[in-house]
Amino acid sequence: MQLVAIGKHGDILDGVTSDAKVHLRLDDVRDLLRSRGLRWTPQRRALVEVLARTNGHVTTTELIERCREMDPATIPSTVYRTMDVLEEVGLVRHGHGADGREEFHVLPEAEHGHLHCHGCGGTWEIDAQEGREIVRSLERGRGFTVDLSHITIVGRCAACRETGAPGGSQA
């Protein structure tokens, strides 16, 4: 799945492709929030519009800043509550970066983890197939079921190991 860009009038913008395209309209999100007892406020509309333009991962702090550019009255608690609801229904998924900060991925195609290099600061996704090997190993060896979206493995990338760039332990 991939996020469908939403236009100012709730229309879906062309140019977004995916095998499992989600036809998400502002009206649909409004109705979803209302069905959960939440009001459709200008702040929530701004948040949905910000999410529609977000590719990849974003922290709540970044979301609040972007929303305040559109609507200075945006309150952090509104963003947090709305993100909780949007996660419950599968429109976003949260994980944690190497620094422990909560971050959201908008309509992730599949569950995934992350690699983070202490040397260069680079971050890469562990895709679902590669992640299955890690998850299966922990299940077999420890009987532990893992949520891949919460895995961030910190180490050093091949380039930093080759150049001897400082940062973290050498593996």
N, C-alpha and C positions, 0 to 999 in steps of 0.2 A: 504494500500500500504506500501511497505517497500523498502528501497533502495537496489538496486541490486549492489553487489560489482563488480567493473570494474577492469579487469586485465591490465597489462602493454600494451598489444597489442589491447586494446579495447574490449576484450572478457568478457562475463559475467561469473563470478565465481560461481561455484555450492555451494549449501548449504544455499542459501537464499530462504526462503519459504514465501508465502503470497497468499491469495485467489486472490488478484488482482495484481499479480506480474507485475512490469514494466520492460520491457526489454530495459534497457538503455545502450547504447554503447557510447564510446568516440566520435565516428563518428557522432552519433545522436546529441549529445550536440554541437559538432563543427558545424554541419549543422544548428542547431537551432540558435546559436550565429551569424553565418554568415548571416542567413536570416534576422536578426535584425540589420545588418550593422556593426557587431562587428567582429574583427579579431580573429582567433584561434591562440593565442600566447602560448608560453611555460608557462607563468604565469597562463593563464586561464586553460590550461590542468592540471597544478599542483593543481589548486583549485578544479577542478572536481574530480581528484584522491583523494584529501583530503576529499572531501564530501562523496565519495564512501566508505571511511573507517570510517565515523563518524556515531555514533549511538546516537540518542537522540538530545540534544540541544548543540549548540556551538555559541559562540560569534564571532563577526567579528574579534576582536583582536586575539582570539585563531586561527581563520582561517588564518589570516595573518602570525602569528608565524609559524604555521604548513607548510604553503606554502613556507615560506622563508627557512625552513629546506630543502625543495626539490629544490627551485630555489631562491637564495638570491636576485635576481633582482625583486622579487615581489613587486609591488607598491600598497599601500592601496587603491587608487582610482580605480584600476583595480578590486580588490576584491569587493569593494562596488558596482560598476557598474554591474559587472557580477552577484552578488547576487540579485540585483534589477531585472535583466532580468530573472534569474532562478525562482524568486518568481512570476513574471508575468505569467510564464508558468506552475506554480504549482509544481516545483521540490523541492522547499523549502518554508517554511512559517515563517514569523517572529512574535515574540511576545516580551514581556518585562518581565524581571525577577523582583524579589522583590526590587532590588536595582535600577530599572529603566533601566538597560542595555538592549540594543536590543540583542536578541539572535534568532538563527535560528533553526528550526527543519527540518531535512532532510526527505523529502517525508513522512510527517505525515500521519498516518493511518486515522485519523479523527481530526477535529478541537477539541482542548482541552485547558483548562485553567490550573492554577497551585495554589497550596497551599504552603505557605512558613512559617515555624516555626521560630519565633524570638528567641526561647529558644535554640534549638539545631542546627538551620540552615538547617534542613531537608526541602526538596522540594518534593511534590507529584503532580501527574497530576490529574486534574479533567477531567474524561473522557466525551465523547460527551453525553452519556445518562444522567449522573449526572449533567452535565452542562446545558442540556436542561431545567431542573427544575429551575435553577437560571435564565436563559435567559427568560423563559416563565413568571416567577414571575415579572421580571422587565418590560417585555412587557405589562403584564396585569395591573400592579400597576402604571406604569409611562408612558406607551406608548412608551417606549424606546427600540430600537433594539440594541442588544449587539453583539459584535464580541468576542466570547468566547476565541479566541486565545490571546486576549489582557487582559484577566482577570487574575490577580494574587492576591489572598486573603492572607493577612498576618495576622498571629495570633500565637497561641500556640497549639502544638500537644497534644494529650492525655497524652503521657508519660511525657512531660515537665510540664503539669498541675498537674499530680499526684505527681511528685517529687518536685514541687515548683521551678523548674529551673528558673532563672531570664531571663528577656527578654520580652519586649512588655507589653501590658496591659493584665490583667487576665480577660478572657471572661467567 
